[in-house]
C-alpha cells in the first residue's frame, strides 16, 4: 500500500513558492551587484570623482535605501504571488476533486453524473467536456442494454410459454403429437431463431461506422440490386415493383452490403404492408439541399400519424397481432435507422394515414469530391 504523499494542490503550491523565492532572490542579487556600480558611474558623470566623503556617504545611502526598498518590494511580491498561487491551486484542486467525485459516482453506477466547466483554461474545459461525453455514452449504453433485456424477455416469453405448454400436454397425455402440434412447435421455434438472428443484426448495425466498409457507390446500382433481390417475392405477392432513378446522380460513400440490407428491409416491409394489386416505387433523386435521397414508397396500409415517431424503435409494431403472425419481429426498421445513421445519413417516414400508403426517405451525403 502506497503512502498518500502530497496532493496535487500541495505540490503546485510548493512548486510556485520555489519559483517565486528563486525569482525574488535572483532579483535581489542582481540589484545589489549592479545598482551601486551604475550609481557610482552616474556620480562620476556629473563631475564628482570617487573618494570624497560626500560621494561615499551618497553611495552608502543609496545602497541602504535600495536594500530596504528591494526587500520590502520582494516581501510584498512574494506574499501577493503566494496568495495568487494558493487561490489557483485551490481552484485546480477543487475542479479535479469534482471530476474525481463524479468518476467515483459513475463507477458506483450513477451514470447521470456530470461536471461543470471549471473555466481554468481550454484544456480543463476540454477535459470536462470529454468526461461528460463519456458519461453520456455510458448512460445511453446502459439504457440500451436495459431496454434490450426487457425487449428480449418480452419477445421470448410467448413462444417459450407456448412450447412449454405443448410439451407439458404431451407429457401428461392431454395432447398428442399431431401434424398440427408439430407445426405449432416448429413455428414457435422458428420465431425464436428469427428473433436471435434479428437481435444479432441490430447489434451489428448499432456498432456504427466502425463496422462499415465505405466506397463510392452509384445510387442506381444500389437500387437496381435491391430491386433484383426483391423481385421474386413481389411477383409471388402480386405487388408491382417500380424503379425510378434520376440520371446523373453523384455517387455516395456507402457500404454496399449494409445498404442492401437497409433497402431489403424497407422493400420487405413495404411488400408485407401492401395488398395484392398494389405497387411499390423505388426511386432516387437529388434534394434541394444537395443530398441523394433514396425512397421506398408504397400504396399499402399506411401509418397513423401518431405512430410515425415510434416505428423505428426496436420491437415496435404498427399492427401487433398481424405482424406477429406475418413474420415481422419489429426489428427491421431499427436496423434500417442504425445503418443509415452510421453512414451519416437520415431516414424518415411519412404517411397520409391509414390505407393511404407510406413513404420512407433515406438522405445521404454525396461522396467527397462529387459535383452537386
C-alpha positions as CSV (number, residue, x, y, z in Angstrom):
1,X,0.0,0.0,0.0
2,X,1.5,3.3,-1.1
3,X,1.6,6.3,1.3
4,X,-0.8,9.2,0.4
5,X,2.0,11.7,0.0
6,X,1.4,15.2,-1.1
7,X,-1.7,16.0,-3.2
8,X,-1.6,17.9,-6.4
9,X,-2.6,21.2,-4.7
10,X,0.3,20.9,-2.2
11,X,2.8,20.1,-5.0
12,X,1.6,23.0,-7.1
13,X,1.8,25.4,-4.2
14,X,5.3,24.2,-3.3
15,X,6.5,24.5,-6.9
16,X,5.1,28.0,-7.2
17,X,6.7,29.0,-3.9
18,X,10.1,27.8,-5.0
19,X,9.7,29.7,-8.3
20,X,8.7,32.9,-6.5
21,X,11.5,32.7,-4.0
22,X,14.1,31.9,-6.6
23,X,12.9,34.8,-8.8
24,X,13.0,37.2,-5.8
25,X,16.4,36.0,-4.6
26,X,17.8,36.4,-8.1
27,X,16.4,39.9,-8.5
28,X,17.8,40.9,-5.1
29,X,21.3,39.6,-6.0
30,X,21.3,41.3,-9.4
31,X,20.1,44.6,-7.9
32,X,22.7,44.5,-5.2
33,X,25.5,43.8,-7.7
34,X,24.5,46.2,-10.4
35,X,22.9,49.1,-8.6
36,X,25.9,50.5,-6.8
37,X,28.1,50.3,-9.9
38,X,25.6,52.2,-12.0
39,X,25.1,54.8,-9.3
40,X,28.9,55.3,-9.0
41,X,29.2,55.8,-12.7
42,X,26.4,58.4,-12.7
43,X,28.2,60.3,-9.9
44,X,31.3,60.4,-12.0
45,X,29.5,61.7,-15.0
46,X,28.2,64.7,-13.0
47,X,31.8,65.7,-12.1
48,X,32.1,64.1,-8.6
49,X,35.1,61.8,-8.6
50,X,35.4,58.8,-6.3
51,X,36.9,59.3,-2.9
52,X,35.3,62.4,-1.3
53,X,33.3,61.8,1.8
54,X,30.2,63.2,0.2
55,X,30.3,60.6,-2.6
56,X,30.9,57.7,-0.2
57,X,28.1,58.9,2.0
58,X,25.8,59.2,-1.0
59,X,26.7,55.7,-2.2
60,X,26.1,54.2,1.3
61,X,22.7,56.0,1.4
62,X,21.8,54.6,-2.0
63,X,22.8,51.1,-1.0
64,X,20.9,51.3,2.2
65,X,17.7,52.7,0.5
66,X,18.0,50.3,-2.3
67,X,18.3,47.3,0.0
68,X,15.4,48.4,2.2
69,X,13.2,49.2,-0.8
70,X,14.0,46.0,-2.6
71,X,13.5,43.9,0.5
72,X,10.0,45.5,1.1
73,X,9.1,45.1,-2.6
74,X,10.2,41.4,-2.7
75,X,8.4,40.5,0.5
76,X,5.2,42.2,-0.8
77,X,5.5,40.5,-4.2
78,X,6.2,37.1,-2.6
79,X,3.2,37.5,-0.4
80,X,1.0,38.5,-3.3
81,X,2.3,35.7,-5.5
82,X,1.7,33.1,-2.8
83,X,-1.8,34.4,-2.3
84,X,-2.5,34.0,-6.1
85,X,-0.8,30.6,-6.0
86,X,-3.0,29.5,-3.2
87,X,-6.1,30.7,-5.0
88,X,-5.1,28.9,-8.2
89,X,-4.1,25.7,-6.6
90,X,-7.4,25.6,-4.7
91,X,-9.3,26.2,-7.9
92,X,-7.4,23.4,-9.7
93,X,-7.7,21.0,-6.8
94,X,-11.4,21.8,-6.4
95,X,-12.1,21.1,-10.1
96,X,-10.1,17.9,-10.1
97,X,-11.8,16.8,-6.9
98,X,-15.2,17.4,-8.5
99,X,-14.1,15.3,-11.5
100,X,-12.8,12.6,-9.2
101,X,-16.0,12.5,-7.3
102,X,-18.1,12.3,-10.5
103,X,-15.9,9.4,-11.8
104,X,-16.4,7.6,-8.4
105,X,-20.1,8.1,-8.7
106,X,-20.1,6.7,-12.3
107,X,-18.0,3.7,-11.1
108,X,-20.7,3.1,-8.5
109,X,-23.4,3.1,-11.2
110,X,-24.7,6.7,-11.1
111,X,-24.3,7.3,-14.8
112,X,-26.2,10.6,-14.7
113,X,-23.2,12.3,-13.0
114,X,-21.9,15.4,-14.9
115,X,-19.3,18.1,-14.2
116,X,-19.4,21.8,-15.0
117,X,-16.7,23.5,-17.0
118,X,-14.1,24.9,-14.4
119,X,-13.2,27.9,-16.7
120,X,-9.5,27.4,-15.9
121,X,-8.4,27.3,-19.5
122,X,-9.3,25.4,-22.7
123,X,-7.6,22.2,-21.6
124,X,-9.6,21.9,-18.4
125,X,-12.8,22.7,-20.3
126,X,-12.0,20.1,-22.9
127,X,-11.4,17.6,-20.1
128,X,-14.8,18.4,-18.6
129,X,-16.5,18.1,-22.0
130,X,-14.8,14.8,-22.7
131,X,-15.8,13.4,-19.3
132,X,-19.4,14.5,-19.8
133,X,-19.4,12.9,-23.3
134,X,-18.1,9.7,-21.9
135,X,-20.7,9.7,-19.1
136,X,-23.4,10.4,-21.6
137,X,-22.4,7.5,-23.8
138,X,-22.2,5.2,-20.8
139,X,-25.6,6.2,-19.8
140,X,-27.0,5.7,-23.3
141,X,-25.3,2.3,-23.5
142,X,-26.7,1.2,-20.1
143,X,-30.2,2.4,-21.2
144,X,-29.8,0.4,-24.4
145,X,-28.7,-2.7,-22.5
146,X,-31.7,-2.5,-20.1
147,X,-34.1,-1.9,-22.9
148,X,-32.7,-4.8,-24.9
149,X,-33.0,-7.1,-21.9
150,X,-36.6,-6.0,-21.3
151,X,-37.4,-6.4,-25.0
152,X,-35.8,-9.9,-25.3
153,X,-37.7,-11.0,-22.1
154,X,-40.9,-9.7,-23.6
155,X,-40.4,-11.3,-27.0
156,X,-39.2,-14.7,-25.7
157,X,-42.0,-15.1,-23.2
158,X,-44.8,-16.0,-25.6
159,X,-43.0,-18.7,-27.7
160,X,-41.4,-20.2,-24.7
161,X,-44.7,-20.4,-22.9
162,X,-46.4,-22.0,-25.9
163,X,-43.6,-24.6,-26.4
164,X,-43.7,-25.3,-22.6
165,X,-47.5,-25.8,-22.6
166,X,-47.4,-28.2,-25.5
167,X,-44.6,-30.2,-24.0
168,X,-46.5,-30.5,-20.7
169,X,-49.6,-31.5,-22.6
170,X,-47.6,-34.2,-24.4
171,X,-46.1,-35.4,-21.1
172,X,-49.4,-35.6,-19.4
173,X,-51.1,-37.2,-22.4
174,X,-53.6,-34.4,-22.8
175,X,-52.1,-33.5,-26.2
176,X,-51.0,-35.9,-28.9
177,X,-48.2,-35.3,-31.4
178,X,-50.3,-34.5,-34.4
179,X,-49.1,-32.7,-37.5
180,X,-50.8,-29.5,-36.2
181,X,-48.9,-29.8,-32.9
182,X,-45.6,-30.3,-34.7
183,X,-46.4,-27.3,-36.9
184,X,-47.1,-25.1,-33.9
185,X,-43.9,-26.2,-32.2
186,X,-41.9,-25.6,-35.4
187,X,-43.4,-22.1,-35.8
188,X,-42.5,-21.1,-32.3
189,X,-39.0,-22.5,-32.6
190,X,-38.6,-20.6,-35.9
191,X,-39.8,-17.4,-34.2
192,X,-37.1,-17.8,-31.5
193,X,-34.5,-18.4,-34.2
194,X,-35.7,-15.4,-36.2
195,X,-35.5,-13.3,-33.0
196,X,-31.9,-14.3,-32.3
197,X,-30.9,-13.5,-35.9
198,X,-32.6,-10.1,-35.8
199,X,-31.0,-9.2,-32.5
200,X,-27.6,-10.1,-33.9
201,X,-28.3,-7.9,-36.9
202,X,-29.4,-4.9,-34.9
203,X,-26.4,-5.3,-32.6
204,X,-24.0,-5.2,-35.6
205,X,-25.9,-2.2,-37.0
206,X,-25.7,-0.3,-33.8
207,X,-21.9,-0.7,-33.7
208,X,-22.0,2.2,-36.1
209,X,-19.3,3.4,-38.6
210,X,-16.7,1.1,-37.1
211,X,-18.1,-1.9,-39.0
212,X,-18.7,-0.1,-42.3
213,X,-16.6,-0.6,-45.5
214,X,-17.3,2.7,-47.4
215,X,-16.7,3.1,-51.1
216,X,-18.1,5.5,-53.7
217,X,-21.3,3.8,-54.9
218,X,-23.8,4.6,-57.6
219,X,-27.4,5.1,-56.3
220,X,-28.7,3.4,-59.4
221,X,-26.5,0.4,-58.7
222,X,-27.8,0.2,-55.1
223,X,-31.5,0.4,-56.1
224,X,-31.1,-1.9,-59.1
225,X,-29.5,-4.6,-56.9
226,X,-32.2,-4.2,-54.2
227,X,-35.0,-4.5,-56.9
228,X,-33.4,-7.6,-58.4
229,X,-33.2,-9.3,-55.0
230,X,-36.9,-8.4,-54.1
231,X,-38.4,-9.1,-57.5
232,X,-39.3,-12.8,-56.8
233,X,-41.1,-12.0,-53.6
234,X,-43.1,-9.2,-55.1
235,X,-44.1,-11.3,-58.1
236,X,-45.4,-14.0,-55.7
237,X,-47.3,-11.4,-53.6
238,X,-48.9,-9.8,-56.7
239,X,-47.4,-6.4,-55.9
240,X,-45.9,-4.3,-58.7
241,X,-42.3,-3.0,-58.1
242,X,-41.1,0.0,-60.0
243,X,-37.7,1.7,-60.3
244,X,-37.2,5.4,-61.0
245,X,-33.7,6.9,-60.8
246,X,-32.8,10.4,-62.0
247,X,-29.9,10.5,-64.4
248,X,-26.6,12.0,-63.4
249,X,-26.8,11.5,-59.6
250,X,-23.5,11.7,-57.7
251,X,-22.1,8.6,-56.0
252,X,-22.5,8.2,-52.3
253,X,-20.0,6.9,-49.8
254,X,-21.7,3.6,-48.8
255,X,-21.1,0.1,-47.6
256,X,-23.0,-1.7,-50.4
257,X,-23.8,-4.8,-48.3
258,X,-25.2,-2.8,-45.4
259,X,-27.2,-0.5,-47.7
260,X,-28.5,-3.6,-49.4
261,X,-29.7,-4.8,-46.0
262,X,-31.4,-1.4,-45.5
263,X,-33.2,-1.4,-48.8
264,X,-34.1,-5.1,-48.4
265,X,-35.7,-4.4,-45.1
266,X,-37.7,-1.5,-46.4
267,X,-38.8,-3.4,-49.5
268,X,-39.8,-6.4,-47.4
269,X,-41.7,-4.1,-45.0
270,X,-43.5,-2.4,-48.0
271,X,-44.4,-5.7,-49.6
272,X,-45.9,-7.1,-46.4
273,X,-48.0,-4.0,-45.9
274,X,-49.2,-3.6,-49.5
275,X,-52.1,-5.8,-50.6
276,X,-52.2,-7.7,-53.9
277,X,-52.6,-5.4,-56.8
278,X,-50.8,-2.5,-55.1
279,X,-47.5,-1.1,-56.1
280,X,-44.1,0.0,-54.5
281,X,-41.9,2.6,-56.1
282,X,-38.1,2.5,-55.6
283,X,-36.6,5.9,-56.6
284,X,-33.6,8.2,-56.2
285,X,-33.2,11.9,-56.8
286,X,-31.2,14.9,-55.6
287,X,-32.7,17.2,-53.0
288,X,-32.6,20.9,-52.9
289,X,-30.0,20.6,-50.1
290,X,-27.7,18.6,-52.4
291,X,-28.4,15.3,-50.7
292,X,-29.0,12.0,-52.5
293,X,-32.4,10.7,-51.5
294,X,-33.4,7.1,-51.8
295,X,-37.1,6.5,-51.5
296,X,-39.3,3.4,-51.0
297,X,-43.0,4.4,-51.4
298,X,-46.0,2.0,-51.3
299,X,-49.7,2.2,-51.9
300,X,-50.4,0.0,-48.9
301,X,-52.0,0.2,-45.5
302,X,-50.3,3.5,-44.4
303,X,-49.4,4.5,-40.9
304,X,-51.3,6.6,-38.4
305,X,-49.6,10.0,-37.8
306,X,-49.2,9.4,-34.1
307,X,-47.2,6.2,-34.8
308,X,-44.7,7.7,-37.2
309,X,-42.3,8.7,-34.4
310,X,-42.3,5.2,-33.0
311,X,-41.9,2.8,-35.9
312,X,-38.1,2.9,-35.8
313,X,-38.0,1.7,-32.2
314,X,-37.0,-1.9,-31.7
315,X,-39.8,-4.4,-31.4
316,X,-42.4,-1.7,-32.2
317,X,-45.2,-2.9,-34.5
318,X,-47.9,-0.8,-36.1
319,X,-50.3,-3.8,-36.0
320,X,-49.1,-6.1,-33.3
321,X,-51.4,-9.0,-33.8
322,X,-51.0,-9.1,-37.6
323,X,-47.2,-8.6,-37.6
324,X,-46.6,-11.4,-35.1
325,X,-48.2,-13.9,-37.5
326,X,-46.8,-12.5,-40.7
327,X,-43.2,-12.8,-39.8
328,X,-42.2,-9.4,-38.6
329,X,-40.0,-9.2,-35.5
330,X,-40.3,-5.4,-35.1
331,X,-36.5,-5.0,-35.5
332,X,-36.2,-4.4,-39.3
333,X,-36.8,-0.6,-39.1
334,X,-34.5,-0.3,-36.1
335,X,-31.7,-1.9,-38.2
336,X,-32.5,0.5,-41.0
337,X,-32.1,3.5,-38.8
338,X,-28.9,2.3,-37.2
339,X,-27.2,1.6,-40.5
340,X,-28.3,4.8,-42.1
341,X,-27.1,6.8,-39.1
342,X,-23.8,5.0,-39.3
343,X,-23.5,6.3,-42.8
344,X,-24.0,9.8,-41.6
345,X,-27.5,10.0,-43.2
346,X,-31.0,10.2,-42.0
347,X,-34.2,8.2,-42.6
348,X,-37.7,9.5,-42.2
349,X,-41.2,8.0,-42.6
350,X,-44.3,9.8,-43.9
351,X,-47.8,8.7,-44.4
352,X,-51.1,10.4,-45.1
353,X,-52.9,8.0,-42.8
354,X,-54.4,4.5,-42.8
355,X,-54.9,2.9,-46.2
356,X,-53.2,5.8,-47.9
357,X,-49.7,4.3,-48.3
358,X,-46.4,5.2,-46.7
359,X,-43.0,6.5,-47.8
360,X,-39.5,6.1,-46.4
361,X,-36.8,8.6,-47.4
362,X,-33.1,8.0,-46.9
363,X,-30.9,11.1,-47.3
364,X,-27.1,10.5,-47.9
365,X,-24.3,12.9,-48.5
366,X,-22.6,12.6,-51.9
367,X,-19.2,11.0,-51.8
368,X,-16.3,13.5,-51.3
369,X,-15.2,15.3,-54.5
370,X,-18.5,14.7,-56.2
371,X,-20.1,17.6,-58.1
372,X,-23.5,18.6,-56.7
